[in-house]
């Protein structure tokens, strides 16, 4: 294998591993702010318990996001040196602004948010939590601006040496696909967190380790998901139309349209066949794709035959269907969950067992949908690094392939161990919610005093 | 000098500054990590508590440093990271191991916690040693030959020793009682290889690099430059002397940390003087390596606003956690 294919696999691996954690931390921090705010307002102990437990999940997730993010920042230089040499004038400031405005903000206030609760006032603590949440979202803003620019570039000019320069920053940042991509990703993050909240809470009910916070957390997750999933489906549809306009070959691959046709069918399932340029075993809804994408029964959709280069069909075709299927499952689960909340008047212990097991099995459903979605959008850009302008093969490293094979193997081993540990520890925490303190208490005097104060606070809260 | 010539120098200064802040800040927490193998369970918890609120922000300075290299000097970045492909990967694995062990070591089931402690210690050591190796390779301009390998190996040992001393000085400042007494002993032990390492590097750098030799050993520069080694030596001797005083465990507990930072500042100035104006020594100057002036202008505007703000809230965070370390709990 050559450096190009190895670098692509390694980058895809790093990206896939990294994206799992921001996907959780972007939205989870806003949820934590909500929990903390409820505690300040109501003084109900359950909100503080919820905050404490999910802060641990957040700290763990954030740490994994940080370390894999540092790896990402080195990958640009080690594996894709041509990238910065060609588009550094555009990508550089965007990445630079991410570090300067977002990274330091979230990393610095994280310390105050996690450990500063009895060193700063409640107001300052809420402010620190807000800054972390704001920082993670701002970080997503810059990264998605750059990623979207690579998909739908504009606002640039090229000099005779092939170096890209900025003509208009507004056009670069607010490129045509950016608003869709940003909203789609942030909503995906909230949905991922919603199902994580539901999944771990359901597991606590199943394992009889539920505490006073569990019903509140499960309710928060279900309602969040029930509200957001229809919005996400709408945003996703708009994003698709935007892609059809700017990257029609990506849509052709997603829909398995090999040859331009009018009244194209929507394929519920098929096996795209690269050799015959047809779809085997197709289960289709006649004229469905044309209707959805052009809003006309006999609308014309461009096929892959119209493009000199186009992305591979199978990963896009299946990736898209996995994402949509998970989305539909989320819609069904969350709406059924809201019905269950009404039926049991919020008593999650009375939820049917099969539904609890269903939610627990969907704990990481958001990851699956997000990964599938990213594969569709990123593989859909191949073989370009900047769509229509620069190919990946132009920017790859000259590092010996053996070196890349070595580091790739190392990353596979480490990431596999980490993902198993991460999921294992979450499961352990859900099963032992009281045991896993942030740090083992060496000198418990202070801790006991705090607990006693909180007990008094919570009882007085209830009396009100 | 025109603005187009000045702005790459500003960014080289920012790059050096970011990496220096990284060395001091992540240096002390990597050092604390390495020292953990000499501590018992309770002391380990206190040690982690002393760095827990800071490590994440500390590591961000590395991201800023590598970001500036990538953004402002893309061509130098290709050469440097191309030459350091394998050690960079090992450093990243070290940082990953350490960063995740911070959290896993207290959340995992009891029988796994000991294992995560070792992941933490080994990760800290691996990250420190690979950083030293990379510094050694970089300073010699990636030259090949046994003497250059030996040189890089020496720095790969000197950097962890320096971080260990930083870590011990940090613990002197942040802890009390038995652990503080241990930290004093650790500092005394680490001081020896740090001094030996600095002498060795000061002698070896001009020996392995003609560029550096010509720069330092010529009249009249050598007279103007003398304060750098002299001040470094004075700070290190003062550090060792103060470690014997009982006051180092009382009102002067901050002094060793400050003295060590002082000597590191001198070291960084000396290094900057050796390297200027190269981005890759003997191969590429900062002007050859720099991005376009307009892109640098855009980032500079952001940096001018953001860096003072970063300073502001970094100081705020250190102030919130001022004084002797207390146990950490999420709340």
Boltz contact constraints between the chains, C-beta under 6 A:
constraints:
  - contact:
      token1: [A, 52]
      token2: [B, 330]
      max_distance: 6.0
  - contact:
      token1: [A, 55]
      token2: [B, 330]
      max_distance: 6.0
  - contact:
      token1: [A, 59]
      token2: [B, 103]
      max_distance: 6.0
  - contact:
      token1: [A, 60]
      token2: [B, 103]
      max_distance: 6.0
  - contact:
      token1: [A, 63]
      token2: [B, 99]
      max_distance: 6.0
  - contact:
      token1: [A, 63]
      token2: [B, 100]
      max_distance: 6.0
  - contact:
      token1: [A, 63]
      token2: [B, 102]
      max_distance: 6.0
  - contact:
      token1: [A, 63]
      token2: [B, 103]
      max_distance: 6.0
  - contact:
      token1: [A, 64]
      token2: [B, 100]
      max_distance: 6.0
  - contact:
      token1: [A, 66]
      token2: [B, 56]
      max_distance: 6.0
  - contact:
      token1: [A, 67]
      token2: [B, 95]
      max_distance: 6.0
  - contact:
      token1: [A, 67]
      token2: [B, 96]
      max_distance: 6.0
  - contact:
      token1: [A, 67]
      token2: [B, 99]
      max_distance: 6.0
  - contact:
      token1: [A, 70]
      token2: [B, 63]
      max_distance: 6.0
  - contact:
      token1: [A, 71]
      token2: [B, 92]
      max_distance: 6.0
  - contact:
      token1: [A, 73]
      token2: [B, 63]
      max_distance: 6.0
  - contact:
      token1: [A, 73]
      token2: [B, 66]
      max_distance: 6.0
  - contact:
      token1: [A, 74]
      token2: [B, 88]
      max_distance: 6.0
  - contact:
      token1: [A, 76]
      token2: [B, 70]
      max_distance: 6.0
  - contact:
      token1: [A, 77]
      token2: [B, 70]
      max_distance: 6.0
  - contact:
      token1: [A, 77]
      token2: [B, 77]
      max_distance: 6.0
  - contact:
      token1: [A, 77]
      token2: [B, 81]
      max_distance: 6.0
  - contact:
      token1: [A, 78]
      token2: [B, 81]
      max_distance: 6.0
  - contact:
      token1: [A, 78]
      token2: [B, 85]
      max_distance: 6.0
  - contact:
      token1: [A, 81]
      token2: [B, 78]
      max_distance: 6.0
  - contact:
      token1: [A, 84]
      token2: [B, 70]
      max_distance: 6.0
  - contact:
      token1: [A, 84]
      token2: [B, 74]
      max_distance: 6.0
  - contact:
      token1: [A, 85]
      token2: [B, 74]
      max_distance: 6.0
  - contact:
      token1: [A, 88]
      token2: [B, 74]
      max_distance: 6.0
  - contact:
      token1: [A, 88]
      token2: [B, 291]
      max_distance: 6.0
  - contact:
      token1: [A, 89]
      token2: [B, 292]
      max_distance: 6.0
  - contact:
      token1: [A, 89]
      token2: [B, 295]
      max_distance: 6.0
  - contact:
      token1: [A, 92]
      token2: [B, 71]
      max_distance: 6.0
  - contact:
      token1: [A, 92]
      token2: [B, 295]
      max_distance: 6.0
  - contact:
      token1: [A, 93]
      token2: [B, 295]
      max_distance: 6.0
  - contact:
      token1: [A, 93]
      token2: [B, 298]
      max_distance: 6.0
  - contact:
      token1: [A, 93]
      token2: [B, 299]
      max_distance: 6.0
  - contact:
      token1: [A, 96]
      token2: [B, 71]
      max_distance: 6.0
  - contact:
      token1: [A, 96]
      token2: [B, 299]
      max_distance: 6.0
  - contact:
      token1: [A, 97]
      token2: [B, 302]
      max_distance: 6.0
  - contact:
      token1: [A, 99]
      token2: [B, 63]
      max_distance: 6.0
  - contact:
      token1: [A, 99]
      token2: [B, 64]
      max_distance: 6.0
  - contact:
      token1: [A, 99]
      token2: [B, 67]
      max_distance: 6.0
  - contact:
      token1: [A, 100]
      token2: [B, 302]
      max_distance: 6.0
  - contact:
      token1: [A, 100]
      token2: [B, 306]
      max_distance: 6.0
  - contact:
      token1: [A, 101]
      token2: [B, 306]
      max_distance: 6.0
  - contact:
      token1: [A, 103]
      token2: [B, 60]
      max_distance: 6.0
  - contact:
      token1: [A, 104]
      token2: [B, 60]
      max_distance: 6.0
  - contact:
      token1: [A, 104]
      token2: [B, 310]
      max_distance: 6.0
  - contact:
      token1: [A, 107]
      token2: [B, 56]
      max_distance: 6.0
  - contact:
      token1: [A, 107]
      token2: [B, 57]
      max_distance: 6.0
  - contact:
      token1: [A, 107]
      token2: [B, 60]
      max_distance: 6.0
  - contact:
      token1: [A, 108]
      token2: [B, 57]
      max_distance: 6.0
  - contact:
      token1: [A, 108]
      token2: [B, 313]
      max_distance: 6.0
  - contact:
      token1: [A, 108]
      token2: [B, 314]
      max_distance: 6.0
  - contact:
      token1: [A, 108]
      token2: [B, 317]
      max_distance: 6.0
  - contact:
      token1: [A, 110]
      token2: [B, 56]
      max_distance: 6.0
  - contact:
      token1: [A, 111]
      token2: [B, 53]
      max_distance: 6.0
  - contact:
      token1: [A, 111]
      token2: [B, 54]
      max_distance: 6.0
  - contact:
      token1: [A, 111]
      token2: [B, 317]
      max_distance: 6.0
  - contact:
      token1: [A, 112]
      token2: [B, 317]
      max_distance: 6.0
  - contact:
      token1: [A, 112]
      token2: [B, 320]
      max_distance: 6.0
  - contact:
      token1: [A, 114]
      token2: [B, 330]
      max_distance: 6.0
  - contact:
      token1: [A, 115]
      token2: [B, 53]
      max_distance: 6.0
  - contact:
      token1: [A, 115]
      token2: [B, 328]
      max_distance: 6.0
  - contact:
      token1: [A, 116]
      token2: [B, 320]
      max_distance: 6.0
  - contact:
      token1: [A, 117]
      token2: [B, 331]
      max_distance: 6.0
  - contact:
      token1: [A, 119]
      token2: [B, 320]
      max_distance: 6.0
  - contact:
      token1: [A, 120]
      token2: [B, 320]
      max_distance: 6.0
  - contact:
      token1: [A, 399]
      token2: [B, 85]
      max_distance: 6.0
  - contact:
      token1: [A, 403]
      token2: [B, 85]
      max_distance: 6.0
  - contact:
      token1: [A, 407]
      token2: [B, 89]
      max_distance: 6.0
  - contact:
      token1: [A, 425]
      token2: [B, 107]
      max_distance: 6.0
  - contact:
      token1: [A, 425]
      token2: [B, 108]
      max_distance: 6.0
  - contact:
      token1: [A, 428]
      token2: [B, 109]
      max_distance: 6.0
  - contact:
      token1: [A, 436]
      token2: [B, 107]
      max_distance: 6.0
  - contact:
      token1: [A, 438]
      token2: [B, 328]
      max_distance: 6.0
  - contact:
      token1: [A, 438]
      token2: [B, 329]
      max_distance: 6.0
  - contact:
      token1: [A, 438]
      token2: [B, 330]
      max_distance: 6.0
  - contact:
      token1: [A, 439]
      token2: [B, 45]
      max_distance: 6.0
  - contact:
      token1: [A, 439]
      token2: [B, 106]
      max_distance: 6.0
  - contact:
      token1: [A, 439]
      token2: [B, 327]
      max_distance: 6.0
  - contact:
      token1: [A, 439]
      token2: [B, 328]
      max_distance: 6.0
  - contact:
      token1: [A, 440]
      token2: [B, 45]
      max_distance: 6.0
  - contact:
      token1: [A, 442]
      token2: [B, 42]
      max_distance: 6.0
  - contact:
      token1: [A, 442]
      token2: [B, 45]
      max_distance: 6.0
  - contact:
      token1: [A, 442]
      token2: [B, 327]
      max_distance: 6.0
